[in-house]
Amino acid sequence: MASTYTNDLRLELIAVGEGAGSAPNDWGSKTNVNLTQIASAFGPGTENLSSDADVTLTLTDGTADAMKALYLKVTSGVNLTAPRVITIAPNTIAKLWFIENATAGGQSIVISQGSGGNVTVTNSSVKVVYSDGAGSGAAVVDALVDLDLSGTTTADTLSTTNFTLGGTAVSSTGAELNILDGVTSTTSELNILDGVTATTAELNYLDIAALGTSAASKAVTADGNGVVRFSAGIAEKVVALTSGTTVALDINDGTIYTITLGHNIGTFNWSNPGAGSGFILKITQDGTGGRSITWPTGVKWAGDVAPTLSAAANAVDVFTFFHVTGTVFYGFTAGQVMS
C-alpha cells in the first residue's frame, strides 16, 4: 500500500508497513518531514505573485511550502492593475489563514477555492479566512464577519488621521474622535443615527466653530413644535458703528448697534433685512452735540413723525426697530436723554 496525502496540510500519511528502508524513505525521515511541515503551519509564509494576473496557489504534497503557513503574506513583483483572484488548491483543503495583502499597485486580492463564496482582502489589510474544502463548490469564508466582542475589549488610542468604518475611510482626527470618550448616550439614543441620510456638508453645520460663530455650543435645539428654549441668559451681539456723513448698518452683523455722532448723518444705509428681524440702536452725541440723522425712507414712526434727537453734548437716545416684509421698518423711541 502506498502513502496518501488526503489531509488538510498535504502531509504524507505513511502506509502500514511502509518506511522500513533507509533514509530518506524510512519511517523516521518521513515523520520528521511531517513534523517540520506541521510546525510551519503555525508560522508565517510569503507567496509572491510574479505577474499581473489571476493565479492558483497549491498546497503541495509532502513538501514544505508557504501555503501551509497560518499567516500568509501575499506580495507581488509587479504592480497589479485590477483585483486579482487567488484560487486555493486542492479544492478539498479545509484550513484557516491570516492573509495579508501586501501586493504592489493598491489593488485588492480575492481569495477563492471553488464556485462557492470568496473573500476580498483590500490592499494593505489583513483578513482571517477559512476554506471549507467542499470540492468544486468550495467556498472561502470571512472567519471574523460575525465576531462577538462581548466582555472587555481594549483598543489602542486612535492616533492616526484616518480609520475605516465598513470599508469607508473616515477622516476625523484623533482629537475629534476623543470627544466620544466618556459619552453616556443609551443604545436607543445612539440608534437615532441609524438611517441618517445627511451629507458630510450638512452634518458639518453642527460644527458652529467652523462656521465662525460660537465654539462653546455645537448646536441649537428645538422642541417638536420648532420652539427654541433657553435655560439661561442670551448674549446678543453688540456692533459699534463708525460716525460719518454716510453710515452703513448691516442687519446680519448683530442685534444691538451703537454710534457716537461726530457728524450729521445724511445717508443711513440699512442692508440685509429679513422677515422678523429687528435691532436696538443706541445713539450718543459727541462732546459738541447737536448732530442729526436722516433716517432711511423705509422707517415708519408713530404718527408718521420721526423723533427729534436729544441735542445736548453726550446725550444718549435709544430706539428699537423691527421689520416684517418688504423695505419697511417700524421705529419706536425706547428712551431719550438716557445719559
C-alpha positions as CSV (number, residue, x, y, z in Angstrom):
1,M,0.0,0.0,0.0
2,A,1.4,3.4,-0.9
3,S,1.4,6.7,1.1
4,T,-1.5,9.1,0.7
5,Y,-1.8,12.9,1.0
6,T,-5.5,13.4,1.8
7,N,-5.2,15.6,4.9
8,D,-5.6,19.4,5.0
9,L,-1.8,20.0,5.2
10,R,-1.0,17.5,2.5
11,L,1.3,15.6,4.9
12,E,2.4,12.2,3.9
13,L,0.3,9.5,5.5
14,I,2.7,6.6,5.7
15,A,1.0,3.3,4.7
16,V,1.1,0.4,7.1
17,G,4.4,-1.5,6.7
18,E,6.0,1.3,4.7
19,G,9.2,3.1,5.7
20,A,11.3,0.1,6.6
21,G,14.2,1.1,4.3
22,S,16.9,3.6,4.7
23,A,16.8,7.5,4.6
24,P,15.1,9.4,3.1
25,N,12.4,6.8,2.7
26,D,12.5,5.3,6.2
27,W,9.7,5.9,8.6
28,G,11.8,8.2,10.8
29,S,12.8,10.5,8.0
30,K,9.3,10.8,6.7
31,T,7.9,11.5,10.2
32,N,10.5,14.3,10.7
33,V,9.4,15.9,7.4
34,N,5.8,15.7,8.5
35,L,6.6,17.3,11.9
36,T,8.5,20.1,10.2
37,Q,5.6,20.9,8.0
38,I,3.2,20.8,11.0
39,A,5.4,23.3,12.8
40,S,5.5,25.6,9.7
41,A,1.7,25.6,9.7
42,F,1.8,27.7,12.9
43,G,4.1,30.3,11.5
44,P,4.3,32.9,8.7
45,G,4.8,32.4,5.0
46,T,5.1,34.6,1.8
47,E,3.7,34.0,-1.6
48,N,4.8,36.3,-4.4
49,L,2.7,36.9,-7.5
50,S,5.1,37.1,-10.4
51,S,2.6,38.5,-12.9
52,D,-0.4,40.9,-13.1
53,A,-2.9,38.0,-13.5
54,D,-5.2,35.6,-11.6
55,V,-3.3,32.7,-10.0
56,T,-3.8,29.3,-8.4
57,L,-1.7,28.6,-5.3
58,T,-1.4,24.9,-4.4
59,L,-0.6,23.2,-1.1
60,T,1.9,20.6,-2.4
61,D,2.0,17.0,-1.2
62,G,4.6,16.2,1.4
63,T,6.7,19.3,0.7
64,A,7.2,22.5,2.8
65,D,5.6,25.5,1.1
66,A,4.3,28.9,2.1
67,M,0.6,27.9,1.5
68,K,0.8,25.7,4.6
69,A,1.6,28.7,6.8
70,L,-1.0,30.1,9.2
71,Y,-0.1,33.7,8.4
72,L,0.2,34.1,4.6
73,K,1.6,37.4,3.3
74,V,0.8,37.9,-0.4
75,T,3.3,40.1,-2.3
76,S,3.8,40.9,-6.0
77,G,6.8,41.5,-8.2
78,V,4.7,43.8,-10.4
79,N,2.0,46.4,-9.9
80,L,-1.4,44.9,-10.1
81,T,-3.8,46.8,-12.3
82,A,-7.0,45.2,-11.2
83,P,-8.3,43.0,-8.3
84,R,-6.7,39.5,-8.8
85,V,-8.3,36.2,-7.9
86,I,-6.1,33.8,-5.9
87,T,-7.6,30.3,-6.1
88,I,-6.5,27.8,-3.3
89,A,-5.9,24.3,-4.4
90,P,-6.7,21.5,-4.0
91,N,-10.3,22.4,-3.5
92,T,-10.7,19.7,-0.8
93,I,-8.4,21.6,1.7
94,A,-10.2,22.9,4.8
95,K,-7.9,25.3,6.6
96,L,-7.7,28.6,8.4
97,W,-5.4,31.5,7.2
98,F,-4.5,35.0,8.2
99,I,-4.0,36.6,4.8
100,E,-2.2,39.9,4.3
101,N,-2.5,41.8,1.0
102,A,1.0,43.3,0.6
103,T,0.8,43.5,-3.2
104,A,2.0,46.5,-5.2
105,G,-0.4,48.7,-7.2
106,G,-3.0,49.3,-4.5
107,Q,-5.4,46.5,-5.7
108,S,-7.5,44.0,-3.8
109,I,-7.0,40.3,-3.9
110,V,-9.9,37.9,-4.0
111,I,-9.4,34.6,-2.1
112,S,-11.4,31.7,-3.7
113,Q,-11.4,27.9,-3.7
114,G,-14.4,26.7,-5.8
115,S,-17.6,28.0,-7.1
116,G,-18.8,29.0,-3.6
117,G,-18.2,32.3,-1.9
118,N,-15.0,34.2,-1.8
119,V,-13.4,36.9,0.4
120,T,-11.9,40.1,-0.8
121,V,-8.8,41.4,1.0
122,T,-8.2,45.1,0.3
123,N,-4.7,46.4,-0.2
124,S,-2.6,46.8,3.0
125,S,-5.1,45.0,5.1
126,V,-5.4,41.5,6.7
127,K,-8.3,39.1,6.8
128,V,-8.9,35.9,8.7
129,V,-10.4,33.4,6.4
130,Y,-11.1,29.7,6.1
131,S,-11.7,27.3,3.2
132,D,-14.4,24.7,3.6
133,G,-12.8,22.2,1.2
134,A,-16.1,21.2,-0.3
135,G,-14.7,20.3,-3.7
136,S,-15.8,22.0,-6.9
137,G,-18.4,24.0,-4.9
138,A,-15.9,25.0,-2.2
139,A,-16.1,28.4,-0.5
140,V,-13.8,30.7,1.3
141,V,-15.4,32.4,4.3
142,D,-14.5,35.5,6.4
143,A,-13.9,34.0,9.8
144,L,-14.5,37.2,11.7
145,V,-17.6,38.5,9.9
146,D,-19.8,37.7,12.9
147,L,-17.1,38.2,15.6
148,D,-18.7,38.6,19.1
149,L,-16.6,41.0,21.2
150,S,-18.7,40.6,24.4
151,G,-16.7,41.3,27.6
152,T,-13.8,43.7,27.8
153,T,-12.2,44.6,24.6
154,T,-9.2,47.1,24.6
155,A,-8.1,49.1,21.6
156,D,-5.1,51.3,21.3
157,T,-5.6,55.1,21.2
158,L,-6.8,56.4,17.8
159,S,-3.7,58.4,16.9
160,T,-4.0,58.4,13.1
161,T,-5.9,60.9,11.0
162,N,-7.9,58.2,9.2
163,F,-9.6,55.0,10.0
164,T,-12.2,52.8,8.3
165,L,-15.8,52.1,9.1
166,G,-17.5,49.5,6.9
167,G,-14.8,49.9,4.3
168,T,-15.3,53.7,4.1
169,A,-12.4,55.9,5.1
170,V,-13.3,58.4,7.9
171,S,-11.1,61.5,8.0
172,S,-11.7,62.5,11.6
173,T,-8.6,63.3,13.6
174,G,-7.7,61.5,16.9
175,A,-8.6,64.7,18.8
176,E,-12.0,64.9,17.2
177,L,-12.7,61.2,17.9
178,N,-11.7,61.7,21.5
179,I,-14.8,63.8,22.0
180,L,-16.6,60.4,22.1
181,D,-14.6,59.4,25.2
182,G,-17.0,59.3,28.1
183,V,-20.2,59.6,26.1
184,T,-23.1,58.3,28.1
185,S,-25.8,58.0,25.4
186,T,-28.0,55.0,25.6
187,T,-28.4,52.4,22.9
188,S,-31.8,53.9,21.9
189,E,-30.3,57.4,21.7
190,L,-27.4,56.2,19.5
191,N,-29.8,54.3,17.3
192,I,-31.2,57.6,16.1
193,L,-28.2,57.8,13.9
194,D,-29.3,54.6,12.1
195,G,-30.5,55.6,8.7
196,V,-29.3,59.2,8.7
197,T,-29.0,60.4,5.1
198,A,-27.4,63.8,5.8
199,T,-24.3,64.6,3.8
200,T,-21.0,65.5,5.3
201,A,-21.5,69.1,4.5
202,E,-25.0,69.1,6.1
203,L,-23.7,67.4,9.3
204,N,-20.8,69.9,9.5
205,Y,-23.4,72.7,10.1
206,L,-23.4,71.3,13.6
207,D,-19.8,72.4,13.9
208,I,-20.6,76.0,14.7
209,A,-17.0,76.8,15.5
210,A,-16.1,76.0,11.8
211,L,-18.9,78.4,10.7
212,G,-17.3,81.2,12.6
213,T,-19.8,81.7,15.5
214,S,-19.7,80.2,18.9
215,A,-17.1,77.5,19.8
216,A,-18.8,76.8,23.2
217,S,-22.0,75.3,21.8
218,K,-22.1,72.9,18.9
219,A,-25.9,73.1,18.1
220,V,-29.1,74.9,18.9
221,T,-32.0,72.6,19.7
222,A,-35.8,73.0,19.4
223,D,-38.8,71.0,20.6
224,G,-41.2,69.1,18.4
225,N,-43.0,72.4,17.6
226,G,-39.9,74.1,16.4
227,V,-39.8,76.3,19.6
228,V,-36.2,77.1,20.8
229,R,-36.0,77.3,24.5
230,F,-33.1,78.7,26.6
231,S,-32.3,77.6,30.2
232,A,-30.0,80.6,30.8
233,G,-29.4,84.2,29.6
234,I,-28.9,85.2,26.0
235,A,-25.9,87.3,25.0
236,E,-26.6,89.3,21.8
237,K,-24.0,90.8,19.5
238,V,-23.2,94.5,20.0
239,V,-21.9,96.3,16.9
240,A,-20.2,99.7,17.1
241,L,-20.9,101.8,14.0
242,T,-18.4,104.5,12.8
243,S,-19.7,108.0,12.5
244,G,-19.6,109.7,9.1
245,T,-21.9,111.7,6.8
246,T,-22.7,108.3,5.3
247,V,-23.1,105.2,7.6
248,A,-23.8,101.6,6.7
249,L,-25.7,99.2,9.1
250,D,-25.7,95.5,8.1
251,I,-28.5,93.8,10.0
252,N,-26.7,90.5,9.7
253,D,-23.9,91.7,11.9
254,G,-25.8,91.8,15.2
255,T,-28.9,92.8,17.2
256,I,-27.6,95.9,19.1
257,Y,-25.8,98.8,17.4
258,T,-24.1,101.8,19.0
259,I,-22.9,105.0,17.4
260,T,-21.3,108.2,18.7
261,L,-22.2,111.0,16.4
262,G,-19.3,113.1,15.2
263,H,-21.2,114.1,12.0
264,N,-24.6,114.8,10.7
265,I,-25.6,111.5,9.0
266,G,-27.1,112.4,5.7
267,T,-27.2,108.9,4.3
268,F,-28.0,106.0,6.7
269,N,-28.0,102.7,4.7
270,W,-29.5,99.6,6.2
271,S,-28.9,96.3,4.5
272,N,-29.9,92.6,4.6
273,P,-33.3,92.9,6.3
274,G,-35.0,89.6,6.9
275,A,-38.6,88.7,7.8
276,G,-39.0,89.1,11.6
277,S,-35.6,90.8,12.0
278,G,-35.1,93.7,14.5
279,F,-32.4,95.6,16.4
280,I,-31.8,98.2,19.0
281,L,-29.8,101.4,18.2
282,K,-28.1,103.5,20.9
283,I,-27.1,107.0,19.7
284,T,-24.7,109.2,21.7
285,Q,-24.0,112.8,20.9
286,D,-20.3,113.7,21.0
287,G,-18.9,116.5,23.1
288,T,-20.1,119.1,20.7
289,G,-23.7,117.8,20.4
290,G,-26.4,119.0,18.0
291,R,-25.7,116.2,15.5
292,S,-28.6,114.9,13.3
293,I,-29.7,111.8,11.4
294,T,-31.6,111.5,8.2
295,W,-33.4,108.1,8.6
296,P,-33.9,105.7,5.8
297,T,-37.1,106.4,3.8
298,G,-38.4,102.9,4.8
299,V,-38.6,103.7,8.5
300,K,-42.2,104.3,9.8
301,W,-42.7,106.2,13.1
302,A,-45.9,106.6,15.2
303,G,-48.0,109.3,13.7
304,D,-45.5,109.3,10.7
305,V,-43.4,111.8,12.7
306,A,-39.7,111.0,13.3
307,P,-38.4,111.8,16.8
308,T,-36.0,114.7,17.3
309,L,-32.6,113.6,18.7
310,S,-31.5,114.9,22.0
311,A,-29.1,117.7,21.1
312,A,-27.1,118.1,24.3
313,A,-23.5,117.1,24.3
314,N,-23.1,113.4,25.3
315,A,-26.8,112.9,25.3
316,V,-28.0,109.3,24.8
317,D,-31.1,108.2,22.9
318,V,-32.2,104.6,22.4
319,F,-34.5,103.4,19.6
320,T,-35.8,100.0,18.5
321,F,-36.8,98.8,15.1
322,F,-38.4,95.7,13.6
323,H,-39.0,94.5,10.0
324,V,-41.8,92.2,8.7
325,T,-41.6,92.3,5.0
326,G,-40.6,94.5,2.0
327,T,-38.5,97.5,2.8
328,V,-40.5,98.9,5.7
329,F,-39.0,99.2,9.3
330,Y,-41.2,100.2,12.2
331,G,-39.4,102.5,14.6
332,F,-40.0,103.2,18.3
333,T,-38.4,105.5,20.8
334,A,-37.3,103.4,23.7
335,G,-35.9,106.3,25.7
336,Q,-34.3,109.7,25.3
337,V,-31.8,111.7,27.3
338,M,-30.6,108.4,28.9
339,S,-27.2,109.8,29.8
